[in-house]
């Protein structure tokens, strides 16, 4: 192998198993597996099916898998479904605060964009995003169009005008967009 350089990848160190780490990895598993749907509507935050989506982490087969992977864990180290639901809600609140801070910092008017669709399994979803023109304070003549998703959730029933209108009013109230929404009736 004269003249060749061989790159050897160092193995990624395996982090120690901790209660906090287990919660984070379980949360990632639940979100990645589409086991949870957070619905934010009219300012009310609730998890669909009252944490029933998390029941898989309390099933004996899943607990046996966890104990197989880390036999040192006690049953009390493995979070319950209500703990995982609370963690999801904490993450939602953190993300909502980031969105609220972003919306508060916008100096221009915004447009709200609604998108609704149904999956092949007839699950209805809705998203609300804002679009606005940003110009840096040091160069007010340089404009760029920005877009941010504020809401994404599963809906119940059809995408009627009433449902969309109620959802949109909820988004406007939640993010303080009342004086920033650009609207015109023709």
Buried (B, 14 or more C-beta within 10 A) or exposed (E): EEEEEEEEEEEEEEEEBEEEEBBEEBBEBBEEEEBBBBBBBEEEEEBBEEBEBBEBBBEEEBBEEBBEEEEEBEEEBBBEBEBBBBBBBEEBEEEBEEBBEBBEEBEEEBBBEBEBEEEEEEEBBBBBBBEBBEEEEEEEEEEEEBEBEBBBBBBEEEBEEEBBEEBBEBBBEBBEBEEBBEEEEE
